[in-house]
């Protein structure tokens, strides 16, 4: 009996070390003890978590307390930076929709970044310059709080979109 128990303990220790090694370096080993780890990897994360809820709530609070839409409406015509930033934002959103809707859904090109490598850098550059333009346009209103307000709005929108899809 002691030999059987010792063999079982060695077997358990060996399977445990394989599981620990698999979780440490990310490789999968075939074995009966790895099925629970594989199930944990395959379980999708919940869409609404603390992180996304925080950013959505923070965006709502900032929108309310700084009268974001009223301020943007009042300052829209006072600065040409809004128009330039809006045009660049429209450009980046158009390229993103072109990639997602047309290339991926209609034409079935899943790796459009390989086939059209210039689209993603152009979209990213246009979005960053649009953010800078919006910061310059709203700087007289909120001064050094402007980047914080706009970043909070951006993160709230991103997290809200991540809930939808």
Rosetta blueprint (number, residue, H / E / L):
1 X L
2 X H
3 X H
4 X H
5 X H
6 X H
7 X H
8 X H
9 X H
10 X H
11 X H
12 X H
13 X H
14 X H
15 X H
16 X H
17 X H
18 X H
19 X H
20 X H
21 X H
22 X H
23 X H
24 X H
25 X H
26 X L
27 X L
28 X L
29 X L
30 X L
31 X L
32 X H
33 X H
34 X H
35 X H
36 X H
37 X H
38 X H
39 X H
40 X H
41 X H
42 X H
43 X L
44 X L
45 X L
46 X L
47 X L
48 X L
49 X L
50 X H
51 X H
52 X H
53 X H
54 X H
55 X H
56 X H
57 X H
58 X H
59 X H
60 X H
61 X H
62 X H
63 X H
64 X H
65 X H
66 X L
67 X L
68 X H
69 X H
70 X H
71 X H
72 X H
73 X H
74 X H
75 X H
76 X L
77 X L
78 X L
79 X L
80 X H
81 X H
82 X H
83 X H
84 X H
85 X H
86 X H
87 X H
88 X H
89 X H
90 X H
91 X H
92 X H
93 X H
94 X H
95 X H
96 X H
97 X H
98 X H
99 X H
100 X H
101 X H
102 X H
103 X H
104 X H
105 X H
106 X H
107 X L
108 X L
109 X L
110 X L
111 X L
112 X H
113 X H
114 X H
115 X H
116 X L
117 X L
118 X H
119 X H
120 X H
121 X H
122 X H
123 X H
124 X H
125 X H
126 X H
127 X H
128 X H
129 X H
130 X H
131 X H
132 X H
133 X H
134 X H
135 X H
136 X H
137 X H
138 X H
139 X H
140 X H
141 X H
142 X H
143 X H
144 X H
145 X H
146 X H
147 X H
148 X H
149 X H
150 X H
151 X H
152 X H
153 X H
154 X H
155 X H
156 X H
157 X H
158 X H
159 X H
160 X H
161 X H
162 X H
163 X H
164 X H
165 X L
